[in-house]
């Protein structure tokens, strides 16, 4: 391991340590802030953790955490925005899917999902929420992220470049590797990873849902960045 790896490890340890020391009150502050300001917290959680996943993917592919044109700050801005969208989608699907299941005849779906104890019924509802959210919302979000990723690289990884109009038609038609985007990102990672991962998220107590969803941001950034490398 290189010096940069040890620096990253020390930074991660320094950030996580307060969570495990009750006297700091950091864990309670984090949960209260998330409850009171969910979308602001979602912005920062995904801006930091999902971008970290992309940096880890770059480290795996090229041996560095950053390089000219990579654009860490623009990536953080994009991930922050996507984090707020993900938080919004979780609220919509956690509320809407149990109601939808009720309309199909499973009247107790909402009550089972809201119950504190883990049952097969609650697991089934959580799986349905995960499947519908990841089937409807995730492909759009992941494809949008891919377009912004290309846009950032095409504009030198600068904040000013990020704010330039995106050439969506050109990106869609000539720059997105649809074989990788469809056959790997959508067809494989969504059913094989995100369906079960978010099922676990939705059956956890609310306190742990916050932390688990944030940690999944690292995996999301890592998977999408590795897919970008796979396309190349």
C-alpha positions as CSV (number, residue, x, y, z in Angstrom):
1,X,0.0,0.0,0.0
2,X,1.1,3.5,-0.8
3,X,1.2,6.6,1.4
4,X,-2.0,7.9,-0.2
5,X,-3.8,4.7,0.9
6,X,-2.7,5.1,4.5
7,X,-3.8,8.7,4.4
8,X,-7.3,7.7,3.2
9,X,-7.5,4.9,5.8
10,X,-6.6,7.4,8.6
11,X,-9.2,9.9,7.3
12,X,-11.9,7.2,7.2
13,X,-11.0,6.1,10.7
14,X,-11.1,9.7,12.0
15,X,-14.5,10.3,10.5
16,X,-16.1,7.0,11.7
17,X,-14.6,6.9,15.2
18,X,-17.1,9.5,16.7
19,X,-20.0,7.2,15.7
20,X,-18.7,4.5,18.1
21,X,-18.0,6.8,21.0
22,X,-21.4,7.5,22.7
23,X,-19.9,10.4,24.8
24,X,-19.4,12.5,21.6
25,X,-23.1,12.5,20.9
26,X,-22.2,12.5,17.2
27,X,-24.4,9.5,16.4
28,X,-27.4,11.2,17.9
29,X,-26.6,14.5,16.1
30,X,-26.2,12.7,12.8
31,X,-29.6,11.0,13.2
32,X,-31.4,14.2,14.3
33,X,-29.9,16.2,11.5
34,X,-31.0,13.5,9.0
35,X,-34.5,13.5,10.4
36,X,-34.8,17.3,10.4
37,X,-32.9,18.0,7.2
38,X,-33.1,14.8,5.1
39,X,-32.3,16.3,1.7
40,X,-29.5,18.5,2.9
41,X,-27.9,15.5,4.6
42,X,-28.5,13.4,1.6
43,X,-26.6,15.9,-0.5
44,X,-23.5,15.7,1.7
45,X,-23.7,12.0,2.3
46,X,-23.7,11.1,-1.4
47,X,-21.4,14.0,-2.4
48,X,-18.8,12.5,-0.1
49,X,-19.4,8.8,-0.2
50,X,-20.4,8.2,-3.8
51,X,-17.5,10.3,-5.0
52,X,-15.2,8.3,-2.7
53,X,-16.5,5.2,-4.5
54,X,-15.5,6.8,-7.8
55,X,-12.0,7.7,-6.4
56,X,-11.6,4.1,-5.2
57,X,-12.5,2.8,-8.7
58,X,-9.9,5.2,-10.2
59,X,-7.4,3.8,-7.7
60,X,-8.1,0.3,-8.8
61,X,-7.9,1.1,-12.5
62,X,-5.0,3.6,-12.5
63,X,-3.3,3.5,-9.1
64,X,-4.3,7.0,-8.1
65,X,-7.3,8.6,-6.4
66,X,-7.3,11.7,-8.6
67,X,-5.9,12.8,-11.9
68,X,-6.1,15.9,-14.2
69,X,-9.5,16.3,-15.7
70,X,-11.1,13.8,-13.3
71,X,-13.1,16.6,-11.6
72,X,-13.6,15.6,-8.0
73,X,-15.6,18.8,-7.1
74,X,-17.9,18.6,-10.1
75,X,-18.5,14.9,-9.3
76,X,-19.4,15.8,-5.7
77,X,-21.9,18.4,-7.0
78,X,-23.5,15.9,-9.3
79,X,-23.6,13.2,-6.6
80,X,-25.1,15.6,-4.1
81,X,-27.9,16.4,-6.5
82,X,-28.5,12.7,-7.2
83,X,-28.4,12.0,-3.4
84,X,-31.3,14.4,-2.9
85,X,-33.1,12.6,-5.8
86,X,-32.5,9.2,-4.2
87,X,-33.7,10.4,-0.9
88,X,-36.9,11.7,-2.6
89,X,-37.4,8.4,-4.5
90,X,-37.0,6.4,-1.2
91,X,-39.8,8.5,0.4
92,X,-42.0,8.1,-2.7
93,X,-41.6,4.3,-3.1
94,X,-41.6,3.5,0.7
95,X,-45.0,5.3,0.8
96,X,-46.4,4.4,-2.6
97,X,-45.6,0.7,-3.0
98,X,-47.4,-0.5,0.2
99,X,-50.4,1.5,-0.9
100,X,-50.1,0.0,-4.4
101,X,-49.9,-3.5,-2.9
102,X,-53.0,-2.6,-0.8
103,X,-54.9,-1.7,-4.0
104,X,-54.0,-5.2,-5.4
105,X,-55.7,-6.8,-2.4
106,X,-52.8,-7.1,0.1
107,X,-54.5,-4.8,2.6
108,X,-52.1,-5.4,5.5
109,X,-49.0,-4.5,3.4
110,X,-48.6,-1.0,4.9
111,X,-49.0,-2.3,8.4
112,X,-46.6,-5.1,8.0
113,X,-44.0,-2.7,6.5
114,X,-44.4,-0.2,9.3
115,X,-44.2,-2.9,12.0
116,X,-40.9,-2.9,14.1
117,X,-40.5,-6.7,14.1
118,X,-39.1,-8.5,11.1
119,X,-41.6,-10.9,9.5
120,X,-41.8,-12.6,6.1
121,X,-44.6,-10.2,5.2
122,X,-42.4,-7.2,6.0
123,X,-39.5,-8.8,4.0
124,X,-41.9,-9.2,1.0
125,X,-43.0,-5.6,1.1
126,X,-39.4,-4.4,1.4
127,X,-38.5,-6.5,-1.6
128,X,-41.4,-5.1,-3.6
129,X,-40.3,-1.5,-2.7
130,X,-36.7,-2.3,-3.7
131,X,-37.7,-4.0,-7.0
132,X,-40.0,-1.2,-8.1
133,X,-37.7,1.7,-7.0
134,X,-34.7,0.1,-8.8
135,X,-36.7,-0.9,-11.9
136,X,-38.4,2.5,-12.4
137,X,-36.0,5.1,-10.9
138,X,-32.5,3.6,-10.9
139,X,-32.1,3.1,-14.7
140,X,-32.9,6.8,-15.3
141,X,-30.7,8.0,-12.5
142,X,-27.8,5.8,-13.5
143,X,-28.0,6.9,-17.2
144,X,-28.2,10.5,-16.2
145,X,-25.1,10.0,-14.0
146,X,-23.3,8.5,-17.0
147,X,-24.1,11.5,-19.1
148,X,-22.9,13.9,-16.5
149,X,-19.7,11.8,-16.1
150,X,-19.0,12.1,-19.8
151,X,-19.8,15.9,-19.7
152,X,-17.4,16.4,-16.8
153,X,-14.6,14.6,-18.6
154,X,-15.3,16.4,-21.9
155,X,-15.0,19.8,-20.1
156,X,-11.7,19.1,-18.3
157,X,-13.2,18.3,-14.9
158,X,-13.8,21.9,-13.9
159,X,-16.8,23.4,-12.1
160,X,-17.2,25.9,-15.0
161,X,-17.2,23.1,-17.4
162,X,-19.9,21.3,-15.4
163,X,-22.2,24.4,-15.7
164,X,-21.9,24.5,-19.5
165,X,-25.0,23.1,-21.4
166,X,-24.8,19.4,-21.8
167,X,-24.8,18.1,-25.4
168,X,-27.3,15.4,-24.6
169,X,-28.0,14.3,-28.1
170,X,-24.3,13.9,-28.9
171,X,-23.7,12.1,-25.6
172,X,-26.6,9.7,-26.1
173,X,-25.9,9.0,-29.7
174,X,-22.1,8.7,-29.8
175,X,-20.5,8.6,-26.3
176,X,-22.5,6.4,-24.0
177,X,-21.4,2.7,-24.4
178,X,-24.9,1.3,-24.4
179,X,-23.6,-2.3,-24.4
180,X,-22.0,-1.7,-21.0
181,X,-24.8,0.6,-19.7
182,X,-27.5,-1.9,-20.5
183,X,-25.8,-5.3,-20.2
184,X,-23.8,-4.6,-17.1
185,X,-25.1,-1.5,-15.2
186,X,-28.8,-2.1,-15.7
187,X,-29.2,-5.8,-16.4
188,X,-26.7,-7.1,-13.9
189,X,-26.0,-4.7,-11.1
190,X,-29.7,-3.8,-10.5
191,X,-31.2,-7.2,-10.1
192,X,-28.1,-8.9,-8.6
193,X,-26.9,-6.2,-6.3
194,X,-29.4,-3.4,-5.8
195,X,-32.6,-5.5,-5.4
196,X,-31.2,-7.3,-2.4
197,X,-29.1,-4.4,-1.1
198,X,-32.1,-2.1,-0.9
199,X,-34.3,-4.9,0.5
200,X,-31.9,-5.0,3.4
201,X,-32.1,-1.2,3.7
202,X,-35.9,-1.1,3.9
203,X,-36.1,-3.8,6.7
204,X,-33.6,-2.1,8.9
205,X,-34.6,0.1,11.8
206,X,-34.8,3.8,10.7
207,X,-31.6,4.6,12.5
208,X,-29.6,2.0,10.6
209,X,-31.3,2.7,7.3
210,X,-29.6,6.1,7.3
211,X,-26.1,4.7,7.8
212,X,-26.6,1.8,5.4
213,X,-28.0,3.9,2.6
214,X,-25.1,6.2,3.0
215,X,-22.6,3.4,2.8
216,X,-24.3,2.1,-0.3
217,X,-23.4,5.4,-1.9
218,X,-19.8,4.2,-1.9
219,X,-20.8,1.0,-3.7
220,X,-22.9,3.0,-6.2
221,X,-20.0,5.3,-7.1
222,X,-17.6,2.4,-7.3
223,X,-19.9,0.3,-9.5
224,X,-20.7,3.1,-11.9
225,X,-17.0,4.2,-12.1
226,X,-15.9,0.6,-12.8
227,X,-18.5,0.4,-15.5
228,X,-17.0,3.5,-17.1
229,X,-13.6,1.8,-17.1
230,X,-15.2,-1.4,-18.4
231,X,-16.6,0.6,-21.3
232,X,-13.2,1.9,-22.2
